[in-house]
């Protein structure tokens, strides 16, 4: 995956420059406008990647909390250090869990969180359970996260693996003033590390879609066309493809070949651009 796509972008600009010298003024303006639109697409996709990274990290944490409480009785290594206060109570068959991270707590995977998450779920019915999450003054790596999520949890899917269908409606406020509203449904199949007693070997395949709207006025819709692979010890997806639509234009975001890095490649109108993942 790792060709130098910044250089590719520069070569593309040079190619456009050569075209400008041989075409009419109107044609040059049309090409320049098209290129500027692509660059805006890339910049917005870079910002959306921040929302995807934050929301996926939060959902990963929430699912791990649930499995450690309810499904991982043989656990020897926890994602949650002593700075997290976990409180459980139940009433009429409904379980209430509070995760209190105080004013700042670093998880074992390096994420720094603060505030409170409230978790509620009822009894298991036919091997499934619905879990709801809400946030109070919650931050993820310094960014505010508000809203909530609902997870339909299956202990065994058609492949015999645990699976969660996650509907998240989140508002993520970044330190520079950017606010992204993210709404979508994703299916997370837990394919490795089930019952091992540690979070470090867990692997998921993720499919689904999401829409992101910005306080600066742009909107992006994304649908996963090749399942995203998430490994617990890597803060980013390591492979998979998302098709992105913006103002009727499409781009392809490729997370790579399985290597854990902070790079994805966005292809717009045949040109490859490097997206740096937070």
Secondary structure, DSSP 4 states (H G I P E B T S, - for coil): ----HHHHHHHHHHHHHHHHHHS-HHHHHHHHHHHHHHHHHHHHHHHHHHHHHHHHHHHHHHHHHHHHHHT-TT--B-S--TT-EEEEEEETTEEEEEEE-TT-EE-TTS-EEEEEEEEEE---BTTEEEEEEEEEEEEETTEEEEEEEEEEEESS-TTSS-EEEEEEEEEEE-TTS-EEEEEEEEEEEEEE-TTSSBSTT-EEEEEEEEEEEETTS-EEEEEEEEEEEEETT-SSEEEEEEEEEETTEEEEEEEEES---SEEEEEETTEEEEEE--
